[in-house]
Amino acid sequence: MAAPMELFCWAGGWGLPSVDPDCLAVLTYARFTGAPLKVHKVTNPWRRAGAQDNPWPHTVPFIRQKYNADYDLSARQGADTLAFVSLLEEKLLPVLIHTFWVDAKNYVEHTRKWYAEAMPFPLNFFLPNRMHKRQLQRLQLMWGDSCLEDEEELEKEMYREALECLTLLSQRLGDQKFFFGDSPASLDAFVFSHLAPLLKARLPNGKLQQHLKSLQNLCDYCTSILSLYFPWDGGEWPGLEPRLLLCWAWGRSQ
């Protein structure tokens, strides 16, 4: 019998199966493809997976499997996927990091609060702050030295571009169920994993969130994926044969 396919990821919250975009992307992609897995929701990123033959993974979430949601895409659709992924990484992701981890009100009242409550003692006293520092470093790498010269002006420009990015996504999706029609692809997993936390989080300072909520088709898109592919919130996905899949957000945050 095949060894169990296991997914280790941050626990869910805000009505999502995982609050971390990287873990959420892997969960969604696996669900789109029908990839079999057993999900372990973790709140202690220092805890080993348990077995000697299952070493601590220090990389971004990865999948080792034969499932491919993009099998039927045309060459042009494949190129569009790369283009939109690059667009989101360049224009939207930095502002998402800023929204959740840098904006003081959001960080203190929402992000840090959630992770501190989710983590066991004594990690909840210091690990959220360590994650915060890592995200600041990550953002500085994305924005470059210019973020030190005129941070306020750069922030305005980055938010403007992020708003435009969301509008472009809304226009590209139109009235379709998914970005390439009636069947989901890897682009849908990537987009959903970035939009759903922004849509569902209860942010005290939510200017980017408010713009997303004004784009009804993107809101319906996220809600539809949640209801279709995550109708339960359990560790095991029923009716699926196990293989191997590991996912840790800790690789990004440490």
Buried (B, 14 or more C-beta within 10 A) or exposed (E): EEEBBBBBBBBBBBBBBBBBBBBBBBBBBBBBBEBBBBBBBBBEBEBEBEEEEBEEBEEEBBBEBEBEBBEEBEEEBBEBBEEBBEBBEEBBBBBBBBBBBBBEEBBEBBBBEBBBEBBEEEBBEEBBEEBBEBBBEBBEEBBEEEBEEEEEEBBEEBBEBBBBBBBBBBEBBEEEBBBBEEEBBBBBBBBBBBBBBBBBBEBEBBEBBEBBEEBEEBBEBBBEBBEEBBEEEEEEBEEBEBBBBBBBBBBBBE
